[in-house]
């Protein structure tokens, strides 16, 4: 297949799947393996690389929140988790927790996928997708009541889960949004916190891949095309999802997307 068409396809998948509880890393890696025939290890690194595009999308969509967070940096040491520093405190602590769990997970992942044949890789991703879908399905029903401002426990919990989501098949958005719902945050707030947190995590994962291997399994021009496509589609998908949450009860959104995660995981596993 033409490399540019492959890049468009992979960027489109990343832009859509990053924000719903179906692992974008798993989906992009699977598509890359099937379409191009690259090894599972190379496909996984390429999937992590493309997260930079959706990081740009999240930054653009939440540009007002990002500016506010940056302006609150000087107040962080004096008033952590106050109204004006709550988002920054959450992101700093959660990102640190992500690094603690994500780096070992990445090293374990790199070793594991290098040993997997295609079928075993598909089965691993499928099983993790099913777990993610079930978690998202039940999160809204088990929530503890609404809360507006995140605290340190929220940040550590979400950061640890985000670090583990470097494993292909574990949905970063699905696990982090589910955790926030279980901690009592309402739907749109959970999406906002999860998507803001994706920005430093995605850029760090991208940098890790570039330092480790350079641009993986794709030439420079298709890589740029894939990144641009993932950024554009990612922005449109975030906007559509936030609009949907404002109009539809979030438990219904969770149920539908959780069902998609389960079905997608079962299809992959088969």
N, C-alpha and C positions, 0 to 999 in steps of 0.2 A: 504494500500500500504506500501511496505517496507520503513522504515524511511530514509534509505540511498538513495533510488531512489527518494523519495520526495525531499531530500536535493539537489540532483543533478539537478532535474528539477527546483527547486526554484533558485539555483545558476545560472543555465543557463539563466533563464528568467531575473534575475537581471543583469547579464553580458551583455546581448544583449540590453535590454530595457533602461538601464541607459543613453545611448548615443543618442537615437533617440527620436523624439517627441511623444512618447507614454509612459505615466507615468510608470516608473519601480515600484514605490511604489504601484500604483494602480494595475498593472498587477500581481505583486508578491502576494499582499494581496488577490486579487481575486482567484488566483490559490491555495493559501494556504487554503482559505475558502472552495473552492470546493473540493479539494483533501483530506484535513484532517478534515474538518468540524469544525475547531476552530472558535471562535467568531470573528466578524469584528475587535474588539479592539485588540485581540491577533495577528491577521493576520497583522494588520497595524504596530504593534510594531516589528514583525518579519521582515517585509519588510524594515523598517528603519534600523534594525540591520544589514541586509545584505549589506547595502551601504558601509560598511567598506571594503568589498572585491573589489568593483569597485574603491574605493579611493586608494587602493594599486595598482590597474591596472593603474590608471591615473598617480600616482607617478612614477611607473616604466616606462611608455611610455614617460612621459615628464621629465625624470630624469635630463637631461641637464638643462632645464629651471628651475627646482626646485633647483638645485645647484646654479645657477646664482642668483635666487631670495634670497636664504639664504645668499649668499655672499654680497648682496646689503643692508643688514639690517642696517649696521653701517652708510650708506649714506642716509638713509631714512629721517632723521630729517632735513638734510641740503638741499636735492634736491628731494623733493617729485614730482613724475610724470616727472622727467627727464628721458632720454632714459634708463639709467641703473637701475632706481628705479620704472619705470612705472608699471611693473607687480606687484611688491610688494605693492606699494601704492594702486593699484586697489584691490588687494586681501584683504588688511587690512581694507580698508573702506567698501568694499562690504560685507566682513564677519561680520563687526559690524552692518551693515544695516540688514543683514540676521538674526542676533541675535535679533534685535529689533522687527522684524516682525515674525520671526520663533517661538520664545518661546510662545508668545500669541496664535499663530496659532496651535502649538502643544497642548497647554492646552485645547483650544477649540475643537480640533480634538479628543482628548482623551475623553472628555465629550460627544461629539456628536456620535462617533462611538459606544460608550458603549450603547447608546440608540437605535441604528439602528438594525432592523432585516435584514436578508440577502438580500432580494429583494430591500429594500430601499438603502442599502449600494451599491449594484450593480448599481442602477439608479443614485446615486450621483456620483460615479466614472465615469459612462458613460457620464453624462452631462459635467463634467469637462474635460474629454478627447476630446469631440467635440470642446469645446472652445479653448483648446490648439492646436488642429489640424488646426482650422481656423486661429488662430494667426500666426502659422508657415507658412501657405499657402500664406499669403499676405505680410509677412515681407520683403522679398527680393524686391518685386515690389515697396514698399514704402520707401526704404532706401534713405538716404540723401546724398549719395556720399561717397567715400572711405576715411577712416581715419586709421592711423597706431597705434597711441599711445592713450590708454584710458585716460580719465580724471575723475575728481571727480563726475561729473554728471553721467557718465557711471557707475561708481562704486556704487553709491547710488541706481540708478534705478535697476541695475542688482541684487544688494544685496537684495533689498526689494522684487523683484519678486522671488528670490531664497528662501527667507523665507516663502513666501506664497505657494511655491511648496512642502512644507511638507504635504499639503493636498493631500490625495490620489486621483489620476486622473489628477492632475496638473503636467505636465512634467517639471522637473527642466531644463533639457537641452533644451527643446523646447522653454520655455519662456525666458530663459537667452540668448540663441543664437538669438532668434527673436528680443529681445531688442537691442542687439549689432548690428544686421543688420540694424535696424531702426535708430540707432545712426551713421551709416555710415561705420562700420567696414566690411572688406571683409570676405568672407566665412571661409577660413581656420583660420584667426585670431580670428573670433568669436568663432569657435570651441575650439581653444587653450585656450582662456581666460575663456570660460565657463567650460572646463574640469579641468583647473588648480584650478578654484574657487570651484569645487566640492570636492576637497580633504579636506580642513578644515571643510567644511559644513557636509560632509558625516561622518567624524570622530566625529564631535560634536554631530550629530544626534545619532550615535551609542552609544556614551558615555552617552547621555541623557537617552536612552532606558535602558542601563545596570544599571545605577544608580537608575532608576525608578522602574524597574521590574526584572532585571537580564536577562539571555538569555530567550527570550519569545517563547513559543509554540514549542520548539524543544529541544531534548537532546543534551548534549555537543558534542558527536562525529558527529552526523548529522550536527550540527551547523558549525563545522570545515570544513566538506566536502562542505557544501553550500558556505562558505566563500572562500575556495580555488577555487571552480568551478567558482564563480562569478568573482574572480580576473583573472583567466586564460582566460575565455571567454570575460571578459571586455577588457582585453589587446588586444586580437585579433580583437574585434569589433571596438575599437578606431582606430587601425591601418588600418582596412578595410575602415572605414568611411573617415579618412584623405586622404587615397589614392584615394578614389572615388571623393572627393571634388577637388583634384588636376587634375583630368581628365575630370570631367563633370561640366558644368556650375552650379554654386551653386543654381541659381533659380530653376533649374530642380530637384536638390536634395531636396530643400525645398518643391517643389510641390509634389513630390512622398511621402516624409515622412509626409508632412501635410495631404495628402490624406489618408495615413495609420492611422494617428491619428483620422481623421474623421470617417473612416470606423470602426476602432477599438472601438471608442466611441459609434457609433450607434449599433454595435453588442452587446456591453456590456449593453447598455441601453435597448435593446430588450430582 
